């Protein structure tokens, strides 16, 4: 077990990985905007989730921004895979 004085530097450990992900996100946003797909519900949910990065509980808030809060199951699946965002989210 690490003692407090032996605690590893999180910035040193994770900065390059986070930097890479941030560049990937910027490139994704550039592609969506260049291709004129900014009205897609998934992109809108993505932008809403980005706003949650300024909240106190970032990870929880981002997850909730992308989640479907309804509790009733749907009658039948309309796709073969999850979309990662709630298509019927009120705007």
ChimeraX commands (.cxc) that place a marker at each C-alpha (Angstrom):
marker #1 position 0.00,0.00,0.00 radius 0.5
marker #1 position 1.27,3.46,-0.87 radius 0.5
marker #1 position 2.02,5.83,1.97 radius 0.5
marker #1 position 0.98,9.49,1.48 radius 0.5
marker #1 position 4.58,10.53,0.78 radius 0.5
marker #1 position 4.83,7.78,-1.86 radius 0.5
marker #1 position 1.66,8.85,-3.66 radius 0.5
marker #1 position 2.25,8.97,-7.41 radius 0.5
marker #1 position 1.75,12.17,-9.35 radius 0.5
marker #1 position -1.55,11.78,-11.23 radius 0.5
marker #1 position -0.67,14.54,-13.68 radius 0.5
marker #1 position 2.60,12.79,-14.51 radius 0.5
marker #1 position 0.82,9.46,-14.92 radius 0.5
marker #1 position -2.26,10.47,-16.91 radius 0.5
marker #1 position -1.59,13.78,-18.68 radius 0.5
marker #1 position -0.41,12.37,-22.02 radius 0.5
marker #1 position -3.35,9.96,-22.22 radius 0.5
marker #1 position -5.85,12.74,-21.41 radius 0.5
marker #1 position -4.10,15.07,-23.88 radius 0.5
marker #1 position -4.48,12.47,-26.62 radius 0.5
marker #1 position -8.18,11.99,-25.85 radius 0.5
marker #1 position -8.75,15.74,-25.90 radius 0.5
marker #1 position -7.16,16.00,-29.34 radius 0.5
marker #1 position -9.35,13.09,-30.51 radius 0.5
marker #1 position -12.44,14.91,-29.23 radius 0.5
marker #1 position -11.45,18.12,-31.02 radius 0.5
marker #1 position -10.90,16.18,-34.26 radius 0.5
marker #1 position -14.27,14.43,-33.87 radius 0.5
marker #1 position -16.01,17.78,-33.41 radius 0.5
marker #1 position -14.23,19.23,-36.44 radius 0.5
marker #1 position -15.37,16.29,-38.60 radius 0.5
marker #1 position -18.99,16.53,-37.42 radius 0.5
marker #1 position -19.13,20.26,-38.05 radius 0.5
marker #1 position -17.34,20.00,-41.41 radius 0.5
marker #1 position -19.77,17.26,-42.51 radius 0.5
marker #1 position -22.80,19.30,-41.41 radius 0.5
marker #1 position -24.04,16.69,-38.94 radius 0.5
marker #1 position -24.45,18.96,-35.94 radius 0.5
marker #1 position -28.20,18.25,-35.73 radius 0.5
marker #1 position -27.66,14.57,-34.91 radius 0.5
marker #1 position -29.10,13.77,-31.47 radius 0.5
marker #1 position -25.88,11.99,-30.47 radius 0.5
marker #1 position -23.76,15.03,-31.22 radius 0.5
marker #1 position -26.17,17.27,-29.33 radius 0.5
marker #1 position -25.98,14.89,-26.35 radius 0.5
marker #1 position -22.19,14.93,-26.67 radius 0.5
marker #1 position -22.15,18.73,-26.48 radius 0.5
marker #1 position -24.46,18.64,-23.45 radius 0.5
marker #1 position -22.15,16.14,-21.79 radius 0.5
marker #1 position -19.12,18.37,-22.44 radius 0.5
marker #1 position -20.82,21.15,-20.48 radius 0.5
marker #1 position -20.87,18.83,-17.47 radius 0.5
marker #1 position -17.06,18.84,-17.32 radius 0.5
marker #1 position -17.36,22.01,-15.27 radius 0.5
marker #1 position -19.55,20.36,-12.64 radius 0.5
marker #1 position -18.46,19.08,-9.25 radius 0.5
marker #1 position -19.11,15.41,-10.03 radius 0.5
marker #1 position -17.83,15.33,-13.61 radius 0.5
marker #1 position -17.90,11.61,-14.37 radius 0.5
marker #1 position -21.38,11.11,-12.91 radius 0.5
marker #1 position -22.75,14.23,-14.60 radius 0.5
marker #1 position -21.35,13.28,-18.01 radius 0.5
marker #1 position -22.77,9.78,-17.72 radius 0.5
marker #1 position -26.19,11.11,-16.73 radius 0.5
marker #1 position -26.15,13.60,-19.62 radius 0.5
marker #1 position -25.77,10.67,-22.02 radius 0.5
marker #1 position -28.21,8.33,-20.29 radius 0.5
marker #1 position -31.87,7.57,-20.86 radius 0.5
marker #1 position -33.55,8.19,-17.49 radius 0.5
marker #1 position -36.80,6.40,-18.36 radius 0.5
marker #1 position -37.63,3.31,-16.35 radius 0.5
marker #1 position -40.21,1.69,-18.61 radius 0.5
marker #1 position -38.73,-0.88,-21.00 radius 0.5
marker #1 position -39.36,-0.42,-24.69 radius 0.5
marker #1 position -41.56,-2.95,-26.48 radius 0.5
marker #1 position -38.96,-3.92,-29.03 radius 0.5
marker #1 position -35.46,-2.87,-29.98 radius 0.5
marker #1 position -35.29,-0.70,-33.07 radius 0.5
marker #1 position -31.57,-1.23,-33.69 radius 0.5
marker #1 position -29.03,-3.99,-33.15 radius 0.5
marker #1 position -26.75,-1.86,-31.00 radius 0.5
marker #1 position -26.85,0.89,-28.41 radius 0.5
marker #1 position -26.42,4.43,-29.72 radius 0.5
marker #1 position -24.71,5.85,-26.64 radius 0.5
marker #1 position -27.19,8.68,-26.22 radius 0.5
marker #1 position -30.90,9.14,-25.56 radius 0.5
marker #1 position -32.61,9.86,-28.91 radius 0.5
marker #1 position -35.81,11.17,-27.29 radius 0.5
marker #1 position -34.13,13.55,-24.84 radius 0.5
marker #1 position -36.17,16.75,-24.49 radius 0.5
marker #1 position -34.30,19.78,-25.79 radius 0.5
marker link #1:1,2 radius 0.2
marker link #1:2,3 radius 0.2
marker link #1:3,4 radius 0.2
marker link #1:4,5 radius 0.2
marker link #1:5,6 radius 0.2
marker link #1:6,7 radius 0.2
marker link #1:7,8 radius 0.2
marker link #1:8,9 radius 0.2
marker link #1:9,10 radius 0.2
marker link #1:10,11 radius 0.2
marker link #1:11,12 radius 0.2
marker link #1:12,13 radius 0.2
marker link #1:13,14 radius 0.2
marker link #1:14,15 radius 0.2
marker link #1:15,16 radius 0.2
marker link #1:16,17 radius 0.2
marker link #1:17,18 radius 0.2
marker link #1:18,19 radius 0.2
marker link #1:19,20 radius 0.2
marker link #1:20,21 radius 0.2
marker link #1:21,22 radius 0.2
marker link #1:22,23 radius 0.2
marker link #1:23,24 radius 0.2
marker link #1:24,25 radius 0.2
marker link #1:25,26 radius 0.2
marker link #1:26,27 radius 0.2
marker link #1:27,28 radius 0.2
marker link #1:28,29 radius 0.2
marker link #1:29,30 radius 0.2
marker link #1:30,31 radius 0.2
marker link #1:31,32 radius 0.2
marker link #1:32,33 radius 0.2
marker link #1:33,34 radius 0.2
marker link #1:34,35 radius 0.2
marker link #1:35,36 radius 0.2
marker link #1:36,37 radius 0.2
marker link #1:37,38 radius 0.2
marker link #1:38,39 radius 0.2
marker link #1:39,40 radius 0.2
marker link #1:40,41 radius 0.2
marker link #1:41,42 radius 0.2
marker link #1:42,43 radius 0.2
marker link #1:43,44 radius 0.2
marker link #1:44,45 radius 0.2
marker link #1:45,46 radius 0.2
marker link #1:46,47 radius 0.2
marker link #1:47,48 radius 0.2
marker link #1:48,49 radius 0.2
marker link #1:49,50 radius 0.2
marker link #1:50,51 radius 0.2
marker link #1:51,52 radius 0.2
marker link #1:52,53 radius 0.2
marker link #1:53,54 radius 0.2
marker link #1:54,55 radius 0.2
marker link #1:55,56 radius 0.2
marker link #1:56,57 radius 0.2
marker link #1:57,58 radius 0.2
marker link #1:58,59 radius 0.2
marker link #1:59,60 radius 0.2
marker link #1:60,61 radius 0.2
marker link #1:61,62 radius 0.2
marker link #1:62,63 radius 0.2
marker link #1:63,64 radius 0.2
marker link #1:64,65 radius 0.2
marker link #1:65,66 radius 0.2
marker link #1:66,67 radius 0.2
marker link #1:67,68 radius 0.2
marker link #1:68,69 radius 0.2
marker link #1:69,70 radius 0.2
marker link #1:70,71 radius 0.2
marker link #1:71,72 radius 0.2
marker link #1:72,73 radius 0.2
marker link #1:73,74 radius 0.2
marker link #1:74,75 radius 0.2
marker link #1:75,76 radius 0.2
marker link #1:76,77 radius 0.2
marker link #1:77,78 radius 0.2
marker link #1:78,79 radius 0.2
marker link #1:79,80 radius 0.2
marker link #1:80,81 radius 0.2
marker link #1:81,82 radius 0.2
marker link #1:82,83 radius 0.2
marker link #1:83,84 radius 0.2
marker link #1:84,85 radius 0.2
marker link #1:85,86 radius 0.2
marker link #1:86,87 radius 0.2
marker link #1:87,88 radius 0.2
marker link #1:88,89 radius 0.2
marker link #1:89,90 radius 0.2
marker link #1:90,91 radius 0.2
view
